[in-house]
Amino acid sequence: MAGLYVHIPFCKSRCVYCGFYSTTLLSHRQAYVDALCKEMLLRDKPPIDTIYIGGDTPSQLDAGQLKQLFDAITDCYAIAKDAEITMECNPDDVDIAFATTLASLPVNRVSMGIQTFDDQRLRLLCRRHTSSQAIEAVRHLREVGISNISIDLMFAFPNQTLEEFDDDIRQALSLGVEHISSYGLTIEEGTPLHKMMQRGDLSAVDEDLYADMYTLLADRLQKAGYEHYEISNFALPGYRSRHNTSYWTDVPYLGIGAAAHSYDHAGRQWNISDIGKYISAINAGQVPSEREILSPYDHYNDLITTALRTSWGISIERVKQQYGTEFSQYLEDQAGRWVKTGHLVKDDGWLRLSLKGIIVSDSIMSDLIRV
């Protein structure tokens, strides 16, 4: 089985921190949906057990376009009866009418980028919704029977205090959602937020405060019954994101749409990041993409940067069986000093990050990969 990812690049407006490919050319929506349906016909058709409609703002598609998209998916692929089917939404799009549309589709999981419940920070990010709209969106989804909701929560905003982030966590917990993804704000080069930082208009939080915020997050959510199953992801029992977990467990996935990525064990493939060129190529019967074949070194490095993110970590025996003794011995040798300092835990042949190891996970992964 494989995962299916469909990229919807449309945004009504761009957030100041976003470094992903997106477009505000909303007039292209119908032509793009038509192209998505055509690309599915041009690509391989593995059996599917997770579907993720994501990217920028899939909720910018109207009811007819969403129905067309899901009809094409169900026509093209053999989908497992218990498939997890997620759609990303922007909170201000989720009124009762849109929630009712979602309920009429095969969607059984919704992910919303709430980010913060502080309206001033939402305006800083150029997010279109308000705190009250985010809370209302969750209520509307519950009203139509959506029983699996995930929200995104950011921290480490410029000038944010630990107490202010604690307020965000408390508000998130009060919603009773099944899944919370939380990320430290990343300053992507070339974004408006990066330019603000360069001008000195804003200042980043220091490393100690960042670590305190992350530790507070993990503590609050675990005490509330959430499983900390991946660096940035927390779920109530039975509600892990199956689609995202497939990325961390080496499951193949098929990416449809402009800028979408695919993986099939042998290699990676990615579509062109240009909506106009994407539509033109698909209409001409061609998938505008590039592909790379992965070496054993590539596979090992991918394992380090994905599996080590999870709460279960990496099996040293699996590394030995898949890549050979040379790789497993290298892994153990490089991990040694991090085990001694308590940043990595070695338990019954597995290596996993401790809480303090998560804080410096980039450095640890850099040590473990092979160049």
Secondary structure, DSSP 8 states (H G I E B T S, - for coil): -EEEEEEE-B-SS--TT--S--B--GGGHHHHHHHHHHHHHHS----EEEEEEEES-GGGS-HHHHHHHHHHHHHHS-EEEEEEEEEEE-GGG--HHHHHHHHHSS--EEEEEEE-S-HHHHHHHT-S--HHHHHHHHHHHHHTT---EEEEEEE--TT--HHHHHHHHHHHHHTT-SEEEEEE----TTSHHHHHHHHTSS----HHHHHHHHHHHHHHHHHTT-EEEETTEEE-TT---HHHHHHHTT--EEEESTT-EEE-SSEEEEE-S-HHHHHHHHHTT---EEEEE--HHHHHHHHHHHHTTBSS-EEHHHHHHHH-HHHHHHHHHHHHHHHHTTSEEEETTEEEE-HHHHHTHHHHHHHHS--
